[in-house]
Every structure is written in C-alpha cells, then in structure tokens.
Amino acid sequence: MSDGLRLLTDALVASGQWANDNQGIVSLCIFLVTIILGWSSGIFGALRRRPVFKIRAIDGPTLCCTYSVGREHAGYPVHRTAVSLYLHIANTGSAPSSIDDVWIGYHWALIPFSAEWLRYSLGWCWLKYATPALVDFQSSLGENTQVYPFLFQRNHLLQTEANTYLQPGSSVNGIMYFESAQNWGGNFPRRHNDTVQIKVCITDAYGRKHRALLKNVRAVSLEQARRFNPQFGNTHEVHNGYGPIPNDASELFHPTA
C-alpha cells in the first residue's frame, strides 16, 4: 500500500472513530446545517416570488392633446396637456400584488440649452396624480356604445369595477386620465410624426416600480379627443371655475405643428 493511500485510510478511520465518540456534537452540527440550509433556501425562494407587471397600451382612447385655455402668462398663451391611456396590465411574475399608483411622464418640447431643458427635455416631466374624468370614455359601434372601464375611477355607465389585485397570470384593462397644470411656451410633450412618447410607471403594493415606454401615443386635437369623451380636457378648468374649453382651442397646438 502506498504512503498516500495509507494516510487517507488512517484519516478516514480516525474521522469515523471521532464521529462515533462524539455523536452528540455530530448530531448538533447536522441540525444546525439543516436549519441554515432551510433558512437560506426560504430567503432565496421568497426573492424569486415577486410580482412582475407587464404594461402595454390598447388602441382607442390612448391619446394626448395640448390645448390653449384662453388665457395668457407674460404674453404667452396658457395651455394644458391631457393624456388618456387605455392600459393592459398583466402580472407575469410569481406572486400576487395590487396596483397601488400610476404615474406618467413625457419630454417637453423645449429648445436647448437650459436648466429646464436638461430636467424636462432630456429628463421626464412626471404627472404623478391622475385626474378624475367628468364622464365615461366611450365610442359608438354602429347602434351600440362601447364604454371603456377606468382603472381606478368608478364608471357611471358600467356596473363592474376593475380588479387591481392581480394574481400571477391575471390581467386587467383600464383607463388612466391625466391633466397637467397650467403651462406656457414649450412646456408640452415633444411630438414626432403626430405621436408622443409616454413613460408609464406603476407602483405595486410592495413599493416596487414597473415601467413601460409607450412610443406611439397619438397626438390629436381636442375635437378628436372628445369623440371618446365629450368632457376631455375640462376637469381642471371646470373645477377652478373657468368653464369648459371649446373644441377648437387646440388649433394653436395642432399635432402636425
């Protein structure tokens, strides 16, 4: 027998003798290792189980409009931007969660180079608070009317409400509607070929962020937007006592300009 094999054999015999003489310690070590492995596998399993929200826009009332409100600030016409997004949100993850909040962002159409250009044209102007729509979004289908469900707001013409608690493999459709504060100058979404880019950020119940970039949201006139909602763009104006905006108010910010 070689020296190396003899040494290995002696080590195995000694290890077996030590384990036999110290069975209590061996049992304790096995118990501790089992607990550690179970604990670590539970943590890794919990990390793997998380919601993942996939977001896309559905055709129809997914559009953007910038319109004059009929007032001026420092010689510039005051305008607002209104955005409606008909969203499809699917939970493709491995844990359930609810939709807690929805933000949208867009790039301003400013001329470089300024602090606002860096912040809002290279960066994003975020609308973090959805605006209550005054009436439901709807469209005519022959002699019938299709009513689009809101994601959070209660519909006037529908009896059901959107379920924003999503199990893995489930999804929901719903309208999110936003109106900006009063702006002037180039503080409106940058357009390309009659479309704008809108970034959507959804926060789930665990505080995780789920984002999607919608690249081709239609930029339309106020009259076109009101084919889906006759009160499109009126919420803040009516609430602040200014009265409704006329349909032709968007001519100054025509989508082809």
C-alpha positions in Angstrom: 0.0 0.0 0.0 1.3 3.4 -1.0 2.0 6.1 1.6 -0.7 8.4 0.2 -3.4 5.7 0.3 -2.2 4.7 3.8 -2.6 8.2 5.1 -6.1 8.6 3.5 -7.1 5.3 5.1 -5.8 6.3 8.5 -7.6 9.7 8.2 -10.9 8.0 7.4 -10.5 5.6 10.3 -9.7 8.4 12.7 -12.6 10.5 11.5 -15.0 7.6 11.9 -13.7 6.9 15.4 -14.1 10.6 16.3 -17.6 10.7 15.0 -18.5 7.6 16.9 -17.1 9.0 20.1 -18.8 12.4 19.6 -22.3 11.5 18.3 -23.9 14.4 20.2 -21.7 17.0 18.6 -22.2 15.5 15.1 -26.0 15.5 15.6 -25.9 19.1 16.7 -23.9 20.1 13.6 -26.2 18.3 11.3 -29.2 20.0 12.9 -27.6 23.5 12.6 -26.6 22.9 9.0 -30.2 21.8 8.2 -31.6 24.9 9.8 -29.2 27.2 7.9 -29.9 25.5 4.5 -33.7 25.7 5.1 -33.5 29.3 6.2 -31.3 30.4 3.2 -33.5 28.4 0.7 -36.6 30.1 2.1 -35.0 33.6 1.6 -34.0 32.8 -2.0 -37.4 31.3 -2.6 -39.0 34.5 -1.3 -36.8 36.6 -3.5 -37.8 34.6 -6.6 -41.5 35.0 -5.7 -42.4 38.5 -6.8 -44.9 40.3 -9.0 -43.9 41.5 -12.4 -46.3 43.8 -14.2 -46.2 43.9 -18.0 -47.7 47.1 -19.4 -49.0 47.9 -22.8 -51.4 50.4 -24.4 -54.6 49.4 -26.2 -55.9 51.2 -29.2 -58.8 53.5 -28.8 -58.7 56.3 -26.1 -54.9 56.2 -25.9 -54.1 59.7 -26.9 -52.5 63.0 -26.0 -53.7 66.6 -26.5 -52.3 70.0 -25.7 -54.8 72.8 -25.8 -55.0 76.5 -25.1 -57.1 77.6 -22.2 -57.8 81.1 -23.5 -55.5 83.0 -21.0 -52.0 84.4 -21.2 -49.0 84.5 -18.9 -46.2 87.0 -19.6 -47.5 87.3 -23.1 -47.6 83.6 -23.8 -50.8 81.6 -24.3 -51.5 79.3 -21.3 -52.1 75.7 -22.2 -52.7 72.3 -20.6 -51.9 68.8 -21.7 -54.4 66.0 -21.2 -53.4 62.3 -21.7 -55.7 59.3 -21.6 -54.2 55.8 -21.7 -56.2 52.6 -22.1 -53.8 50.2 -20.4 -53.5 46.4 -20.3 -51.6 45.3 -17.2 -50.6 41.7 -16.7 -48.9 40.1 -13.7 -46.3 37.7 -15.3 -44.5 37.2 -12.0 -44.8 34.5 -9.4 -46.5 36.4 -6.6 -49.8 38.4 -6.4 -49.9 42.1 -5.7 -52.2 45.1 -6.3 -51.7 48.2 -8.4 -51.1 51.0 -5.9 -50.3 54.0 -8.1 -49.8 55.1 -11.7 -47.6 57.9 -13.0 -46.9 59.1 -16.5 -44.0 61.1 -17.9 -43.1 62.9 -21.2 -40.4 65.0 -22.6 -41.1 68.8 -23.0 -40.6 70.4 -26.4 -38.0 72.9 -25.3 -35.1 74.5 -27.2 -31.7 73.6 -25.7 -29.8 74.5 -23.6 -31.3 75.5 -20.3 -31.8 74.0 -16.8 -35.5 73.2 -17.7 -34.3 71.6 -21.0 -31.9 69.4 -19.1 -34.6 68.5 -16.5 -37.7 68.1 -18.6 -36.5 67.5 -22.2 -33.6 65.1 -21.6 -35.4 64.0 -18.4 -39.1 63.5 -17.8 -41.9 65.7 -16.8 -44.0 63.5 -14.5 -47.7 63.7 -13.8 -48.0 61.9 -10.5 -51.7 62.4 -9.8 -54.4 61.1 -12.0 -57.3 63.4 -12.8 -60.9 62.4 -12.4 -62.7 62.4 -15.7 -66.0 64.2 -15.7 -67.8 61.5 -17.8 -67.0 58.0 -19.1 -64.9 57.3 -22.1 -67.0 55.7 -24.8 -67.3 55.2 -28.6 -70.1 54.3 -31.0 -70.2 50.8 -32.6 -73.0 51.1 -35.1 -76.2 51.4 -33.0 -74.3 50.4 -29.8 -72.0 52.2 -27.5 -68.8 50.8 -26.1 -67.9 52.1 -22.6 -64.3 51.8 -21.6 -63.6 50.9 -17.9 -61.5 53.1 -15.7 -58.6 51.5 -13.8 -59.3 53.3 -10.5 -62.3 55.6 -11.0 -65.8 54.3 -10.9 -67.6 54.3 -14.2 -71.0 56.0 -14.4 -72.3 53.6 -17.2 -70.8 50.3 -16.0 -71.8 48.2 -13.0 -68.5 46.5 -12.6 -65.2 47.8 -11.3 -61.7 46.9 -12.4 -59.9 44.4 -10.2 -56.5 45.9 -9.5 -55.3 43.0 -7.3 -53.5 40.7 -9.8 -52.8 37.1 -9.2 -49.9 35.6 -11.2 -51.2 35.1 -14.7 -54.1 37.5 -14.4 -54.5 40.9 -16.1 -56.7 44.0 -16.1 -57.7 46.7 -18.6 -58.5 50.3 -17.6 -58.3 54.0 -18.5 -55.9 56.3 -16.7 -56.6 60.0 -17.3 -54.3 62.9 -16.6 -54.4 66.7 -17.0 -51.3 68.8 -16.5 -51.1 72.1 -14.6 -51.2 75.3 -16.5 -48.1 75.8 -18.7 -46.8 78.1 -21.4 -44.1 78.1 -24.1 -42.7 74.8 -25.0 -43.8 73.0 -21.8 -45.8 70.4 -23.6 -45.0 66.9 -24.9 -42.4 66.7 -27.7 -44.1 65.3 -30.9 -42.7 63.2 -33.8 -44.9 62.2 -36.7 -48.1 63.1 -34.8 -47.2 60.9 -31.9 -45.6 61.4 -28.4 -43.6 59.1 -26.1 -45.2 58.5 -22.8 -43.5 56.6 -19.9 -45.7 54.7 -17.5 -44.6 53.9 -14.0 -46.8 51.6 -11.9 -46.1 51.1 -8.2 -47.3 47.9 -6.6 -48.3 47.2 -3.0 -44.7 46.3 -2.1 -43.4 49.6 -3.4 -41.8 48.1 -6.5 -41.7 50.1 -9.7 -42.9 48.6 -13.0 -42.2 50.8 -16.1 -43.0 50.8 -19.8 -42.3 53.2 -22.6 -45.3 53.8 -24.9 -43.6 55.1 -28.1 -46.6 55.9 -30.4 -49.3 57.6 -28.4 -51.4 59.6 -30.8 -51.2 63.4 -30.6 -54.7 64.7 -31.5 -56.8 67.8 -31.5 -59.3 68.4 -28.7 -62.1 67.8 -31.1 -60.7 64.4 -31.9 -60.1 63.5 -28.3 -63.7 64.4 -27.5 -65.0 61.7 -29.8 -64.1 59.4 -26.9 -65.0 61.8 -24.1 -67.1 65.0 -24.6 -65.5 66.5 -21.4 -61.9 65.7 -22.3 -59.6 68.4 -21.0 -62.3 70.2 -18.9 -61.8 68.8 -15.4 -59.3 71.3 -14.0 -60.9 74.3 -15.9 -64.4 73.5 -14.6 -63.2 72.7 -11.1 -61.4 76.1 -11.0 -64.4 78.0 -12.2 -63.1 78.9 -15.7 -65.7 77.0 -17.6 -65.4 74.4 -20.4 -62.8 74.7 -23.2 -64.2 74.9 -26.7 -63.4 72.2 -29.2 -61.3 74.4 -31.5 -59.0 75.5 -28.6 -56.3 73.1 -29.7 -55.6 74.8 -33.1 -52.6 76.7 -31.7 -51.0 73.3 -30.7 -52.1 71.3 -33.7 -50.5 67.8 -33.7 -48.8 68.4 -37.1 -47.1 71.6 -35.8 
